[in-house]
C-alpha cells in the first residue's frame, strides 16, 4: 500500500523545525529519558504552536 506524502517544507518551515528541535533537544530536563516518539511529539506540538497560521499543519500520521 502506497502512503501519500505531504508537501515539502518551505525554507521558513525548515528553519522553525530546526529551532524547535534544538530548543527541546538541548534542554537537559525536557530531553532526558524521553522515548523518540515522545520527543518528536513535543517537537510537533511546539512547531504547530509557533508556525504561521497560513502554513500547512504538520502532524504525525501513525
C-alpha positions as CSV (number, residue, x, y, z in Angstrom):
1,X,0.0,0.0,0.0
2,X,1.4,3.4,-1.0
3,X,1.3,6.2,1.5
4,X,0.6,9.7,0.4
5,X,3.4,12.1,1.2
6,X,2.7,15.6,2.4
7,X,4.1,18.6,0.7
8,X,7.7,19.6,1.2
9,X,8.6,22.1,4.0
10,X,9.4,25.6,2.9
11,X,12.6,27.3,3.9
12,X,10.9,29.1,6.7
13,X,9.2,25.9,7.9
14,X,12.6,24.2,7.9
15,X,14.2,26.9,10.0
16,X,11.4,26.8,12.5
17,X,11.6,23.0,12.7
18,X,15.3,23.2,13.4
19,X,14.9,25.9,16.0
20,X,12.2,23.9,17.8
21,X,14.3,20.7,17.6
22,X,17.3,22.4,19.1
23,X,15.2,24.1,21.8
24,X,13.9,20.8,23.0
25,X,17.0,18.6,22.5
26,X,19.4,21.0,24.2
27,X,17.2,21.3,27.3
28,X,18.7,18.7,29.7
29,X,15.4,18.3,31.6
30,X,13.0,18.2,28.7
31,X,15.1,15.8,26.6
32,X,16.3,13.5,29.4
33,X,14.9,9.9,29.3
34,X,12.3,10.6,26.6
35,X,11.4,8.0,24.0
36,X,11.9,9.1,20.4
37,X,8.1,9.1,19.9
38,X,7.6,11.4,22.9
39,X,10.5,13.7,21.7
40,X,9.0,14.1,18.3
41,X,5.5,14.5,19.8
42,X,6.9,17.5,21.7
43,X,8.6,18.9,18.6
44,X,5.3,18.5,16.7
45,X,3.3,20.2,19.4
46,X,5.6,23.2,19.7
47,X,6.2,23.5,16.0
48,X,2.4,23.7,15.4
49,X,2.0,26.3,18.2
50,X,4.7,28.6,16.7
51,X,4.0,28.2,13.0
52,X,2.4,30.9,10.9
53,X,-1.3,30.3,10.6
54,X,-1.2,30.1,6.8
55,X,1.3,27.2,6.8
56,X,0.2,23.6,6.5
57,X,-0.4,21.9,9.8
58,X,2.2,19.2,10.3
59,X,1.3,16.2,12.3
60,X,2.3,12.5,12.6
61,X,0.3,10.1,10.7
62,X,1.0,6.9,12.7
